[in-house]
Amino acid sequence: MKKKYVIIVVGVLLLVAFDQLSKYIIVQNLNLGENIQIIKNFFYITSRRNNGAAWSILSGNMTIFYFITALAFILFYYLCRDVDFKNKKMYSIAFILLVAGTIGNFIDRLLFQEVVDFLDFYIFNYDFPVFNIADMCLVIGVFMFGYDVLKEEVLHGKTNR
């Protein structure tokens, strides 16, 4: 097996394990809706469930989420070819984060028809939607991937002039 595939598999497995373990700890130790104050008026651990996407968009439409996940895995298959930890570090790390985040939330949806969320932040008096480790992987991965793609476009645009 190529070294890049070992790095991808290990990275994804570690992130998915961390996501699933954190969700298991929440489910086992907190009642639904219960919270623990970590930093007053800023950060709480709150046990929530979401059968939709961010802000409960498409709530209860698991078929759509399964379809979107299948499309994501098809896309990941093609994106995997460009993973190169030596020359494309940001792209490669973003790829691992996107795959891990997708798998982490897919496991919840497949097993429970909902996602366990627990990271609860109040930012400038706004109660940000509660999220989880898989969501963090997805958001960070999307930003890193987008930044890398834009950076490459700018670099190639400058060299083509």
N, CA, C and O of each residue as an XYZ file, in Angstrom:
644
protein
N       0.852     -1.185      0.000
C       0.000      0.000      0.000
C       0.893      1.242      0.000
O       1.866      1.317      0.751
N       0.555      2.207     -0.845
C       1.331      3.439     -0.913
C       1.273      4.183      0.410
O       0.279      4.127      1.134
N       2.359      4.880      0.707
C       2.462      5.624      1.958
C       1.331      6.634      2.111
O       0.807      6.808      3.212
N       0.945      7.309      1.016
C      -0.108      8.322      1.127
C      -1.429      7.701      1.561
O      -2.191      8.321      2.303
N      -1.706      6.488      1.108
C      -2.957      5.844      1.504
C      -2.929      5.429      2.975
O      -3.953      5.473      3.656
N      -1.770      5.031      3.454
C      -1.638      4.700      4.877
C      -1.892      5.952      5.713
O      -2.610      5.895      6.712
N      -1.309      7.082      5.312
C      -1.504      8.338      6.040
C      -2.975      8.733      6.022
O      -3.522      9.147      7.045
N      -3.614      8.608      4.870
C      -5.039      8.945      4.761
C      -5.868      8.059      5.688
O      -6.677      8.560      6.469
N      -5.672      6.760      5.604
C      -6.466      5.821      6.403
C      -6.243      6.056      7.901
O      -7.202      6.103      8.671
N      -4.994      6.201      8.309
C      -4.702      6.420      9.730
C      -5.302      7.749     10.198
O      -5.918      7.813     11.262
N      -5.121      8.815      9.399
C      -5.677     10.122      9.763
C      -7.187     10.081      9.896
O      -7.745     10.583     10.872
N      -7.848      9.484      8.918
C      -9.309      9.390      8.949
C      -9.765      8.544     10.131
O     -10.689      8.930     10.847
N      -9.131      7.402     10.343
C      -9.528      6.531     11.453
C      -9.363      7.218     12.809
O     -10.229      7.094     13.675
N      -8.262      7.938     12.997
C      -8.049      8.638     14.266
C      -9.115      9.714     14.498
O      -9.653      9.824     15.600
N      -9.417     10.495     13.478
C     -10.425     11.552     13.621
C     -11.824     10.976     13.839
O     -12.581     11.475     14.670
N     -12.162      9.932     13.096
C     -13.478      9.299     13.269
C     -13.571      8.681     14.659
O     -14.612      8.780     15.310
N     -12.497      8.044     15.120
C     -12.505      7.448     16.464
C     -12.694      8.528     17.521
O     -13.473      8.343     18.456
N     -11.996      9.651     17.391
C     -12.130     10.759     18.339
C     -13.559     11.302     18.318
O     -14.135     11.575     19.371
N     -14.131     11.458     17.120
C     -15.502     11.938     16.985
C     -16.482     10.974     17.652
O     -17.318     11.387     18.456
N     -16.376      9.704     17.320
C     -17.317      8.719     17.849
C     -17.149      8.516     19.355
O     -18.137      8.340     20.068
N     -15.920      8.539     19.840
C     -15.689      8.409     21.278
C     -16.286      9.599     22.024
O     -16.933      9.421     23.055
N     -16.076     10.798     21.517
C     -16.621     11.991     22.186
C     -18.153     11.932     22.213
O     -18.766     12.295     23.218
N     -18.763     11.487     21.141
C     -20.222     11.375     21.105
C     -20.706     10.299     22.081
O     -21.718     10.481     22.757
N     -19.988      9.192     22.150
C     -20.342      8.119     23.079
C     -20.291      8.620     24.523
O     -21.188      8.334     25.316
N     -19.252      9.357     24.854
C     -19.112      9.902     26.211
C     -20.285     10.827     26.538
O     -20.818     10.787     27.647
N     -20.680     11.646     25.590
C     -21.811     12.562     25.806
C     -23.096     11.771     26.025
O     -23.832     12.035     26.976
N     -23.368     10.811     25.159
C     -24.606     10.023     25.256
C     -24.660      9.253     26.573
O     -25.726      9.134     27.177
N     -23.524      8.731     27.019
C     -23.486      7.930     28.242
C     -23.559      8.757     29.520
O     -23.989      8.256     30.559
N     -23.138     10.030     29.450
C     -22.997     10.814     30.681
C     -23.921     12.011     30.822
O     -24.042     12.564     31.916
N     -24.571     12.423     29.755
C     -25.475     13.571     29.833
C     -26.843     13.204     29.292
O     -26.959     12.505     28.286
N     -27.867     13.678     29.963
C     -29.219     13.530     29.436
C     -29.404     14.514     28.294
O     -28.734     15.545     28.237
N     -30.301     14.198     27.403
C     -30.596     15.084     26.275
C     -30.996     16.461     26.811
O     -31.896     16.568     27.644
N     -30.331     17.504     26.335
C     -30.606     18.870     26.768
C     -29.769     19.319     27.951
O     -29.672     20.516     28.220
N     -29.170     18.387     28.655
C     -28.335     18.740     29.808
C     -27.049     19.408     29.327
O     -26.526     19.074     28.264
N     -26.539     20.370     30.136
C     -25.278     21.000     29.750
C     -24.356     21.178     30.941
O     -24.768     21.171     32.101
N     -23.082     21.339     30.596
C     -22.036     21.581     31.580
C     -21.338     22.874     31.182
O     -20.880     23.024     30.049
N     -21.265     23.795     32.120
C     -20.588     25.062     31.846
C     -19.077     24.847     31.883
O     -18.539     24.337     32.866
N     -18.404     25.237     30.813
C     -16.948     25.166     30.767
C     -16.381     26.570     30.980
O     -15.540     26.773     31.856
N     -16.834     27.527     30.190
C     -16.467     28.934     30.347
C     -17.775     29.728     30.327
O     -18.446     29.796     29.297
N     -18.131     30.318     31.447
C     -19.409     31.007     31.591
C     -19.645     32.005     30.457
O     -18.766     32.784     30.089
N     -20.862     31.951     29.919
C     -21.315     32.830     28.839
C     -20.510     32.684     27.552
O     -20.558     33.559     26.688
N     -19.763     31.571     27.418
C     -19.001     31.370     26.188
C     -19.047     29.924     25.691
O     -19.416     29.686     24.541
N     -18.678     28.946     26.542
C     -18.552     27.569     26.079
C     -19.186     26.597     27.059
O     -18.902     26.613     28.257
N     -20.065     25.742     26.509
C     -20.766     24.718     27.276
C     -20.702     23.398     26.518
O     -20.600     23.375     25.291
N     -20.763     22.317     27.256
C     -20.985     20.999     26.670
C     -22.475     20.740     26.853
O     -22.962     20.636     27.979
N     -23.192     20.636     25.743
C     -24.644     20.482     25.778
C     -25.043     19.280     24.930
O     -24.673     19.197     23.760
N     -25.787     18.361     25.505
C     -26.220     17.165     24.794
C     -27.430     17.470     23.917
O     -28.524     17.744     24.411
N     -27.212     17.417     22.625
C     -28.285     17.665     21.652
C     -28.263     16.592     20.580
O     -27.269     15.887     20.406
N     -29.362     16.480     19.872
C     -29.457     15.589     18.712
C     -29.995     16.409     17.549
O     -30.794     17.327     17.731
N     -29.543     16.062     16.359
C     -29.964     16.781     15.159
C     -30.219     15.761     14.060
O     -29.316     15.026     13.662
N     -31.449     15.721     13.575
C     -31.753     14.804     12.467
C     -31.782     15.545     11.134
O     -32.392     15.093     10.165
N     -31.111     16.689     11.108
C     -30.962     17.461      9.883
C     -29.505     17.831      9.695
O     -28.607     17.189     10.241
N     -29.287     18.876      8.914
C     -27.933     19.411      8.726
C     -27.790     20.620      9.646
O     -28.534     20.752     10.618
N     -26.852     21.489      9.351
C     -26.639     22.687     10.166
C     -27.948     23.457     10.321
O     -28.720     23.594      9.372
N     -28.180     23.953     11.527
C     -29.406     24.678     11.864
C     -30.654     23.829     11.579
O     -31.729     24.370     11.320
N     -30.507     22.503     11.629
C     -31.595     21.536     11.397
C     -32.211     21.625     10.003
O     -33.375     21.273      9.807
N     -31.432     22.093      9.050
C     -31.904     22.139      7.656
C     -32.194     20.714      7.200
O     -31.443     19.793      7.520
N     -33.265     20.533      6.465
C     -33.699     19.231      5.932
C     -33.937     18.203      7.035
O     -33.680     17.013      6.853
N     -34.421     18.665      8.156
C     -34.655     17.822      9.314
C     -35.489     16.591      8.953
O     -36.559     16.693      8.355
N     -34.957     15.417      9.341
C     -35.677     14.164      9.166
C     -35.592     13.542      7.780
O     -36.185     12.487      7.557
N     -34.887     14.146      6.853
C     -34.785     13.629      5.480
C     -33.527     12.785      5.302
O     -32.612     13.167      4.573
N     -33.490     11.647      5.968
C     -32.294     10.803      5.943
C     -31.936     10.348      4.535
O     -30.753     10.220      4.221
N     -32.914     10.101      3.685
C     -32.633      9.656      2.318
C     -31.771     10.677      1.582
O     -30.856     10.306      0.847
N     -32.060     11.948      1.778
C     -31.264     13.006      1.144
C     -29.839     12.971      1.675
O     -28.890     13.116      0.906
N     -29.675     12.780      2.991
C     -28.340     12.734      3.575
C     -27.550     11.515      3.088
O     -26.343     11.610      2.862
N     -28.221     10.377      2.928
C     -27.535      9.198      2.402
C     -27.096      9.447      0.962
O     -25.995      9.058      0.570
N     -27.948     10.089      0.179
C     -27.617     10.406     -1.212
C     -26.442     11.382     -1.278
O     -25.511     11.182     -2.058
N     -26.483     12.430     -0.467
C     -25.398     13.422     -0.438
C     -24.089     12.757     -0.001
O     -23.027     13.060     -0.543
N     -24.168     11.857      0.972
C     -22.969     11.152      1.429
C     -22.408     10.273      0.318
O     -21.193     10.218      0.130
N     -23.269      9.594     -0.413
C     -22.807      8.766     -1.535
C     -22.114      9.640     -2.586
O     -21.064      9.266     -3.108
N     -22.694     10.790     -2.894
C     -22.052     11.711     -3.839
C     -20.706     12.197     -3.313
O     -19.741     12.315     -4.069
N     -20.648     12.476     -2.016
C     -19.391     12.926     -1.411
C     -18.312     11.852     -1.565
O     -17.166     12.172     -1.880
N     -18.661     10.596     -1.348
C     -17.662      9.535     -1.468
C     -17.200      9.353     -2.911
O     -16.040      9.020     -3.154
N     -18.092      9.566     -3.856
C     -17.677      9.531     -5.267
C     -16.688     10.663     -5.537
O     -15.667     10.461     -6.194
N     -16.996     11.850     -5.026
C     -16.089     12.993     -5.171
C     -14.757     12.709     -4.480
O     -13.700     13.004     -5.039
N     -14.790     12.145     -3.287
C     -13.558     11.836     -2.563
C     -12.678     10.861     -3.341
O     -11.452     10.968     -3.317
N     -13.303      9.919     -4.024
C     -12.555      8.956     -4.836
C     -11.702      9.698     -5.871
O     -10.535      9.365     -6.076
N     -12.285     10.690     -6.509
C     -11.557     11.451     -7.524
C     -10.552     12.425     -6.899
O      -9.457     12.605     -7.432
N     -10.909     13.044     -5.793
C     -10.003     13.987     -5.136
C      -8.780     13.284     -4.547
O      -7.711     13.884     -4.428
N      -8.937     12.030     -4.183
C      -7.856     11.271     -3.559
C      -6.632     11.179     -4.468
O      -5.502     11.106     -3.986
N      -6.854     11.184     -5.760
C      -5.733     11.073     -6.701
C      -4.762     12.240     -6.588
O      -3.575     12.093     -6.880
N      -5.266     13.410     -6.160
C      -4.411     14.593     -6.060
C      -3.779     14.776     -4.686
O      -3.042     15.738     -4.468
N      -4.056     13.870     -3.765
C      -3.443     13.964     -2.444
C      -1.939     13.748     -2.601
O      -1.493     12.769     -3.199
N      -1.173     14.688     -2.049
C       0.280     14.635     -2.132
C       0.813     15.363     -0.898
O       0.844     16.593     -0.860
N       1.227     14.605      0.094
C       1.633     15.197      1.369
C       2.936     15.979      1.279
O       3.244     16.773      2.168
N       3.698     15.766      0.222
C       4.954     16.499      0.061
C       4.712     17.853     -0.606
O       5.247     18.865     -0.154
N       3.921     17.883     -1.664
C       3.744     19.092     -2.458
C       2.402     19.793     -2.254
O       2.261     20.967     -2.597
N       1.429     19.094     -1.705
C       0.087     19.660     -1.514
C      -0.404     19.345     -0.109
O      -1.410     18.657      0.069
N       0.316     19.857      0.889
C      -0.010     19.530      2.282
C      -1.404     19.992      2.684
O      -2.169     19.225      3.269
N      -1.741     21.249      2.374
C      -3.038     21.774      2.793
C      -4.175     21.000      2.130
O      -5.149     20.636      2.789
N      -4.054     20.755      0.856
C      -5.050     19.974      0.116
C      -5.205     18.596      0.756
O      -6.323     18.123      0.959
N      -4.083     17.959      1.070
C      -4.100     16.598      1.608
C      -4.721     16.538      2.998
O      -5.491     15.628      3.303
N      -4.382     17.511      3.839
C      -4.977     17.559      5.181
C      -6.469     17.861      5.081
O      -7.276     17.265      5.794
N      -6.833     18.787      4.195
C      -8.250     19.108      3.985
C      -9.012     17.863      3.543
O     -10.131     17.620      3.995
N      -8.410     17.089      2.671
C      -9.043     15.855      2.194
C      -9.332     14.915      3.362
O     -10.437     14.385      3.475
N      -8.349     14.708      4.224
C      -8.533     13.828      5.386
C      -9.651     14.354      6.281
O     -10.501     13.584      6.728
N      -9.657     15.654      6.544
C     -10.700     16.251      7.391
C     -12.085     16.065      6.777
O     -13.036     15.728      7.483
N     -12.203     16.280      5.475
C     -13.512     16.136      4.817
C     -14.011     14.698      4.868
O     -15.182     14.452      5.157
N     -13.132     13.762      4.590
C     -13.537     12.349      4.631
C     -13.921     11.944      6.053
O     -14.946     11.294      6.257
N     -13.109     12.322      7.030
C     -13.386     11.957      8.425
C     -14.695     12.569      8.911
O     -15.495     11.890      9.554
N     -14.917     13.836      8.611
C     -16.162     14.489      9.021
C     -17.383     13.846      8.395
O     -18.409     13.661      9.050
N     -17.264     13.509      7.125
C     -18.378     12.858      6.430
C     -18.678     11.500      7.048
O     -19.838     11.167      7.289
N     -17.646     10.726      7.301
C     -17.842      9.400      7.896
C     -18.398      9.513      9.321
O     -19.309      8.773      9.692
N     -17.852     10.437     10.117
C     -18.308     10.578     11.500
C     -19.792     10.847     11.612
O     -20.478     10.204     12.407
N     -20.302     11.787     10.830
C     -21.736     12.077     10.889
C     -22.564     11.009     10.183
O     -23.707     10.764     10.566
N     -22.001     10.371      9.157
C     -22.721      9.298      8.467
C     -22.966      8.115      9.406
O     -24.036      7.507      9.377
N     -21.988      7.796     10.226
C     -22.162      6.695     11.185
C     -23.366      6.980     12.081
O     -24.207      6.106     12.292
N     -23.447      8.199     12.606
C     -24.586      8.568     13.466
C     -25.902      8.452     12.709
O     -26.867      7.878     13.213
N     -25.937      8.994     11.509
C     -27.190      8.966     10.735
C     -27.598      7.545     10.395
O     -28.779      7.201     10.443
N     -26.624      6.726     10.054
C     -26.913      5.342      9.698
C     -27.423      4.549     10.905
O     -28.386      3.791     10.788
N     -26.784      4.722     12.049
C     -27.150      3.949     13.235
C     -28.346      4.511     13.994
O     -29.158      3.750     14.521
N     -28.464      5.847     14.055
C     -29.453      6.459     14.942
C     -30.442      7.398     14.251
O     -31.361      7.902     14.897
N     -30.271      7.639     12.959
C     -31.094      8.584     12.203
C     -31.018     10.005     12.774
O     -31.928     10.810     12.574
N     -29.944     10.299     13.473
C     -29.688     11.636     13.995
C     -28.212     11.730     14.361
O     -27.526     10.716     14.492
N     -27.735     12.960     14.524
C     -26.330     13.201     14.848
C     -26.245     13.732     16.272
O     -27.048     14.574     16.675
N     -25.278     13.243     17.028
C     -25.041     13.711     18.392
C     -24.192     14.977     18.314
O     -23.087     14.957     17.772
N     -24.711     16.073     18.854
C     -23.999     17.343     18.916
C     -23.797     17.717     20.376
O     -24.617     17.369     21.226
N     -22.701     18.428     20.676
C     -22.442     18.751     22.086
C     -21.576     19.986     22.318
O     -21.513     20.461     23.452
N     -20.921     20.518     21.323
C     -20.082     21.701     21.508
C     -20.949     22.939     21.319
O     -21.453     23.191     20.225
N     -21.119     23.701     22.381
C     -22.088     24.798     22.414
C     -21.381     26.104     22.783
O     -20.903     26.267     23.906
N     -21.322     27.023     21.829
C     -20.635     28.300     22.038
C     -21.603     29.473     21.957
O     -22.521     29.486     21.137
N     -21.387     30.433     22.803
C     -22.070     31.724     22.745
C     -21.032     32.735     22.284
O     -20.056     33.000     22.987
N     -21.244     33.289     21.118
C     -20.282     34.232     20.550
C     -20.980     35.567     20.369
O     -21.919     35.683     19.581
N     -20.518     36.585     21.107
C     -21.131     37.915     21.102
C     -22.633     37.815     21.370
O     -23.444     38.402     20.653
N     -22.991     37.060     22.418
C     -24.375     36.839     22.855
C     -25.219     36.057     21.848
O     -26.439     35.989     21.998
N     -24.605     35.476     20.844
C     -25.320     34.627     19.881
C     -25.057     33.174     20.249
O     -23.906     32.743     20.319
N     -26.133     32.414     20.486
C     -26.008     30.995     20.799
C     -25.795     30.251     19.488
O     -26.748     29.895     18.795
N     -24.529     30.024     19.166
C     -24.161     29.353     17.925
C     -24.748     27.940     17.924
O     -24.819     27.319     18.984
N     -25.172     27.410     16.771
C     -25.705     26.042     16.740
C     -24.711     25.035     17.319
O     -23.511     25.098     17.050
N     -25.229     24.117     18.111
C     -24.405     23.095     18.747
C     -23.861     22.164     17.656
O     -24.569     21.821     16.708
N     -22.598     21.763     17.805
C     -21.965     20.940     16.775
C     -21.086     19.882     17.416
O     -21.069     19.751     18.640
N     -20.354     19.123     16.605
C     -19.521     18.027     17.097
C     -18.170     18.021     16.385
O     -17.890     18.906     15.577
N     -17.345     17.040     16.679
C     -16.004     16.943     16.098
C     -16.074     16.732     14.586
O     -15.291     17.330     13.847
N     -16.988     15.899     14.119
C     -17.125     15.670     12.676
C     -17.480     16.976     11.955
O     -16.961     17.257     10.875
N     -18.363     17.764     12.558
C     -18.716     19.057     11.964
C     -17.491     19.965     11.886
O     -17.291     20.666     10.894
N     -16.668     19.947     12.946
C     -15.437     20.747     12.937
C     -14.525     20.307     11.798
O     -13.957     21.139     11.090
N     -14.390     19.009     11.628
C     -13.556     18.488     10.536
C     -14.083     18.977      9.189
O     -13.306     19.397      8.330
N     -15.395     18.924      9.006
C     -15.982     19.350      7.743
C     -15.763     20.838      7.482
O     -15.351     21.223      6.387
N     -16.032     21.660      8.467
C     -15.904     23.111      8.282
C     -14.445     23.502      8.037
O     -14.145     24.253      7.109
N     -13.546     22.993      8.871
C     -12.129     23.309      8.696
C     -11.632     22.768      7.358
O     -10.881     23.444      6.655
N     -12.044     21.560      7.007
C     -11.654     20.961      5.736
C     -12.134     21.763      4.545
O     -11.386     21.949      3.585
N     -13.369     22.241      4.586
C     -13.906     23.050      3.485
C     -13.118     24.356      3.347
O     -12.762     24.753      2.237
N     -12.847     25.021      4.469
C     -12.085     26.274      4.404
C     -10.662     26.034      3.888
O     -10.167     26.791      3.053
N     -10.011     24.987      4.383
C      -8.658     24.691      3.918
C      -8.649     24.342      2.432
O      -7.786     24.798      1.683
N      -9.601     23.543      2.024
C      -9.696     23.131      0.626
C      -9.960     24.350     -0.257
O      -9.313     24.535     -1.288
N     -10.922     25.178      0.161
C     -11.238     26.383     -0.606
C     -10.052     27.317     -0.700
O      -9.766     27.848     -1.773
N      -9.354     27.529      0.413
C      -8.167     28.383      0.415
C      -7.114     27.828     -0.539
O      -6.521     28.577     -1.315
N      -6.881     26.524     -0.483
C      -5.868     25.906     -1.332
C      -6.227     26.047     -2.803
O      -5.365     26.354     -3.626
N      -7.501     25.825     -3.140
C      -7.933     25.952     -4.534
C      -7.772     27.397     -5.007
O      -7.268     27.638     -6.104
N      -8.197     28.356     -4.186
C      -8.052     29.768     -4.566
C      -6.582     30.162     -4.685
O      -6.205     30.882     -5.609
N      -5.763     29.700     -3.767
C      -4.323     29.989     -3.818
C      -3.718     29.462     -5.118
O      -2.932     30.151     -5.767
N      -4.084     28.250     -5.490
C      -3.564     27.668     -6.734
C      -4.029     28.464     -7.956
O      -3.262     28.673     -8.896
N      -5.278     28.900     -7.936
C      -5.800     29.699     -9.053
C      -5.042     31.011     -9.182
O      -4.699     31.427    -10.289
N      -4.781     31.661     -8.059
C      -4.050     32.928     -8.084
C      -2.622     32.695     -8.574
O      -2.117     33.453     -9.402
N      -1.974     31.649     -8.065
C      -0.605     31.360     -8.483
C      -0.532     31.031     -9.965
O       0.345     31.528    -10.672
N      -1.448     30.195    -10.437
C      -1.441     29.840    -11.853
C      -1.836     31.018    -12.716
O      -1.332     31.171    -13.828
N      -2.725     31.846    -12.220
C      -3.134     33.047    -12.966
C      -1.965     33.993    -13.154
O      -1.823     34.605    -14.213
N      -1.124     34.119    -12.131
C       0.053     35.009    -12.224
C       1.095     34.453    -13.168
O       1.770     35.221    -13.854
N       1.248     33.122    -13.223
C       2.273     32.554    -14.090
C       1.841     32.498    -15.545
O       2.687     32.388    -16.432
N       0.529     32.571    -15.809
C       0.038     32.530    -17.182
C       0.053     33.872    -17.866
O      -0.225     33.945    -19.063
N       0.365     34.935    -17.158
C       0.339     36.273    -17.755
C       1.625     36.613    -18.411
O       1.767     37.704    -18.963
